[in-house]
Amino acid sequence: MPSKLDVVIAGGGRVGLETTRLLTDRGHDVTVVEHDADRCRAISDEYLATVIEGDASNPEILEQAGIERADVVAGLTGVAGLNLAVCMEAGELAPGARTVARIDSGSKEAYERFVDAVLYPERAGARIAANEIVGSDVQSLADVTGDLDVLNIRVADGAPVAGKRLSEIRFPSGTVVVSGEGGDRVARPDTELTAGESYVVAVESDVAEEVMNLLRG
């Protein structure tokens, strides 16, 4: 997947909104489809994402949201059937997109026949939803409170920090690189960030996008 994703999220409620915040902090482009006018205004007022007011099960609304160029389509409403419908429509309208559906009960395996990933946000939280959306290159390791996120980030080929030692890199204040390559040592000034390898990084939300640009390009 590209370092910067184009994500369409169906649902601007609690789970959809918090997931949008996390993805936006990490530098991704998010479009939210939500039928409730008050929720649409709240998301717009935060300048988090492009907001489309309407029924996410309507193919014309999804096309208005730019689904054909989406890297990921996530159904995060409170209605499992609607989330599944959105993902199945994405299979026709955006066949190359990864699909993620929020479900509330039933067999996970039954849903995995139709979508790439399923999740139970009530048990896992929005950070796990964000993990499923972005795939394996950037993963939250803890559902911590406040603005601190602990991430396992794979350094991309051509990233500004690739091949450099920590002593040579000026990360923004609010960033701590915790682990070295392989996760078996604490990072030190002479730790080199190697393209293709993953590192544990603690980052505050207001500098998350800048850190992602350094590590992912």
CORDA-V10038 format. One record per residue. N is the residue number from 0. RES is the residue in one letter. PHI is phi in radians with two decimals (999 if undefined). Layout:
BEGIN
n=N res=RES phi=PHI
n=N res=RES phi=PHI
END
This chain:
BEGIN
n=0 res=M phi=999
n=1 res=P phi=-1.16
n=2 res=S phi=-1.14
n=3 res=K phi=-1.91
n=4 res=L phi=-1.72
n=5 res=D phi=-1.77
n=6 res=V phi=-2.05
n=7 res=V phi=-1.89
n=8 res=I phi=-1.99
n=9 res=A phi=-1.62
n=10 res=G phi=2.00
n=11 res=G phi=-1.97
n=12 res=G phi=-1.36
n=13 res=R phi=-0.99
n=14 res=V phi=-1.21
n=15 res=G phi=-1.09
n=16 res=L phi=-1.16
n=17 res=E phi=-1.17
n=18 res=T phi=-1.12
n=19 res=T phi=-1.06
n=20 res=R phi=-1.04
n=21 res=L phi=-1.10
n=22 res=L phi=-1.16
n=23 res=T phi=-1.13
n=24 res=D phi=-1.03
n=25 res=R phi=-1.56
n=26 res=G phi=1.61
n=27 res=H phi=-1.52
n=28 res=D phi=-1.64
n=29 res=V phi=-2.14
n=30 res=T phi=-2.08
n=31 res=V phi=-1.90
n=32 res=V phi=-1.86
n=33 res=E phi=-2.52
n=34 res=H phi=-1.50
n=35 res=D phi=-1.48
n=36 res=A phi=-1.11
n=37 res=D phi=-1.13
n=38 res=R phi=-1.13
n=39 res=C phi=-1.04
n=40 res=R phi=-1.12
n=41 res=A phi=-1.10
n=42 res=I phi=-1.19
n=43 res=S phi=-1.09
n=44 res=D phi=-1.13
n=45 res=E phi=-1.50
n=46 res=Y phi=0.93
n=47 res=L phi=-1.49
n=48 res=A phi=-2.77
n=49 res=T phi=-1.25
n=50 res=V phi=-2.10
n=51 res=I phi=-2.00
n=52 res=E phi=-1.50
n=53 res=G phi=2.79
n=54 res=D phi=-1.46
n=55 res=A phi=-1.18
n=56 res=S phi=-1.43
n=57 res=N phi=-1.48
n=58 res=P phi=-0.98
n=59 res=E phi=-1.17
n=60 res=I phi=-1.18
n=61 res=L phi=-1.12
n=62 res=E phi=-1.15
n=63 res=Q phi=-1.10
n=64 res=A phi=-1.36
n=65 res=G phi=1.38
n=66 res=I phi=-1.08
n=67 res=E phi=-1.14
n=68 res=R phi=-1.83
n=69 res=A phi=-1.27
n=70 res=D phi=-1.49
n=71 res=V phi=-2.44
n=72 res=V phi=-2.14
n=73 res=A phi=-2.16
n=74 res=G phi=-1.61
n=75 res=L phi=-2.11
n=76 res=T phi=-1.27
n=77 res=G phi=-1.47
n=78 res=V phi=-2.04
n=79 res=A phi=-1.04
n=80 res=G phi=-1.09
n=81 res=L phi=-1.15
n=82 res=N phi=-1.06
n=83 res=L phi=-1.14
n=84 res=A phi=-1.08
n=85 res=V phi=-1.06
n=86 res=C phi=-1.16
n=87 res=M phi=-1.22
n=88 res=E phi=-1.14
n=89 res=A phi=-1.07
n=90 res=G phi=-1.06
n=91 res=E phi=-1.61
n=92 res=L phi=-1.50
n=93 res=A phi=-2.49
n=94 res=P phi=-1.05
n=95 res=G phi=-1.58
n=96 res=A phi=-1.43
n=97 res=R phi=-1.31
n=98 res=T phi=-2.06
n=99 res=V phi=-2.31
n=100 res=A phi=-2.17
n=101 res=R phi=-1.46
n=102 res=I phi=-2.18
n=103 res=D phi=-2.02
n=104 res=S phi=-2.86
n=105 res=G phi=1.53
n=106 res=S phi=-1.43
n=107 res=K phi=-1.04
n=108 res=E phi=-1.09
n=109 res=A phi=-1.11
n=110 res=Y phi=-1.37
n=111 res=E phi=-1.16
n=112 res=R phi=-1.18
n=113 res=F phi=-2.02
n=114 res=V phi=-2.30
n=115 res=D phi=-1.38
n=116 res=A phi=-2.67
n=117 res=V phi=-2.14
n=118 res=L phi=-2.59
n=119 res=Y phi=-2.07
n=120 res=P phi=-1.05
n=121 res=E phi=-1.05
n=122 res=R phi=-1.71
n=123 res=A phi=-1.94
n=124 res=G phi=1.62
n=125 res=A phi=-1.15
n=126 res=R phi=-1.11
n=127 res=I phi=-1.25
n=128 res=A phi=-1.06
n=129 res=A phi=-1.08
n=130 res=N phi=-1.03
n=131 res=E phi=-1.15
n=132 res=I phi=-1.26
n=133 res=V phi=-1.49
n=134 res=G phi=1.45
n=135 res=S phi=-1.62
n=136 res=D phi=-1.32
n=137 res=V phi=-2.42
n=138 res=Q phi=-2.27
n=139 res=S phi=-1.24
n=140 res=L phi=-1.71
n=141 res=A phi=-2.56
n=142 res=D phi=-1.55
n=143 res=V phi=-1.37
n=144 res=T phi=-1.54
n=145 res=G phi=1.29
n=146 res=D phi=-1.69
n=147 res=L phi=-1.54
n=148 res=D phi=-2.11
n=149 res=V phi=-1.92
n=150 res=L phi=-2.11
n=151 res=N phi=-1.83
n=152 res=I phi=-2.05
n=153 res=R phi=-1.53
n=154 res=V phi=-1.25
n=155 res=A phi=-1.41
n=156 res=D phi=-1.04
n=157 res=G phi=1.42
n=158 res=A phi=-1.14
n=159 res=P phi=-0.98
n=160 res=V phi=-1.64
n=161 res=A phi=-1.04
n=162 res=G phi=1.46
n=163 res=K phi=-1.87
n=164 res=R phi=-1.47
n=165 res=L phi=-1.02
n=166 res=S phi=-1.13
n=167 res=E phi=-1.69
n=168 res=I phi=-1.87
n=169 res=R phi=-1.80
n=170 res=F phi=-1.31
n=171 res=P phi=-1.16
n=172 res=S phi=-1.00
n=173 res=G phi=1.78
n=174 res=T phi=-2.21
n=175 res=V phi=-2.36
n=176 res=V phi=-1.45
n=177 res=V phi=-1.55
n=178 res=S phi=-1.99
n=179 res=G phi=-1.52
n=180 res=E phi=-1.02
n=181 res=G phi=1.49
n=182 res=G phi=1.28
n=183 res=D phi=-1.78
n=184 res=R phi=-2.47
n=185 res=V phi=-1.23
n=186 res=A phi=-1.12
n=187 res=R phi=-2.24
n=188 res=P phi=-0.96
n=189 res=D phi=-1.59
n=190 res=T phi=-1.15
n=191 res=E phi=-1.68
n=192 res=L phi=-1.58
n=193 res=T phi=-1.73
n=194 res=A phi=-1.01
n=195 res=G phi=1.60
n=196 res=E phi=-1.75
n=197 res=S phi=-1.90
n=198 res=Y phi=-2.40
n=199 res=V phi=-1.50
n=200 res=V phi=-2.31
n=201 res=A phi=-1.70
n=202 res=V phi=-2.52
n=203 res=E phi=-1.42
n=204 res=S phi=-1.07
n=205 res=D phi=-1.30
n=206 res=V phi=-2.08
n=207 res=A phi=-1.05
n=208 res=E phi=-1.13
n=209 res=E phi=-1.11
n=210 res=V phi=-1.15
n=211 res=M phi=-1.08
n=212 res=N phi=-1.10
n=213 res=L phi=-1.22
n=214 res=L phi=-1.57
n=215 res=R phi=-1.95
n=216 res=G phi=1.49
END
